[in-house]
Amino acid sequence: MVLMISCWAVSCGPDTTEFERRGTALTDLTQQKLQGELQAALKAGGPANAVAFCASRAQVLMDSLSRASGTQIRRATMRPRNTVDRATALEELALEFYTQRQLASDSLRPTVDVDNGVVHYYRPIILSKPCLACHGTLGEHIAPETAEVITAAYPDDRATGYAEGDLRGVWHVTFTP
């Protein structure tokens, strides 16, 4: 496992430039589509409506983009709202890597790791100000009615208490041979 982290810090294995380019394009597209639908849901009914969108449509959208691209596209975190987004052991290593980089004020650029012929692309997800309406602090950023909807949709929610600029999770794109 330590070797993997050192591979993230420096280039190792086969040339990963093309996988970094493709991973960035896929995560940009996925983020753009998610944000577009999320913004429409917010406009139509506020943060509570956005939570309903996330609960019913976000994973479906990501699964559709995964199938279309022949990859697996995930968002992963140690503090999931949706249990589907709970980080795997490999994703936990990526999150720890980015946490250490952020604490050291280092660049949080995408990384690529190759493990037994499978290419893993990771990209940090940094919380932005608009995200605080659902991922910030109750009473400060999250309205009580939004908190009720979150609790109803996600009884085991662990995705609140963030501040702007916090590492929320990672994008993880898996390219299989």
Beta strands, then each sheet from edge to edge (+ up, - down):
strand 1: 72-76
strand 2: 111-115
strand 3: 118-126
strand 4: 167-175
sheet 1: 1+ 4- 3+ 2-
end
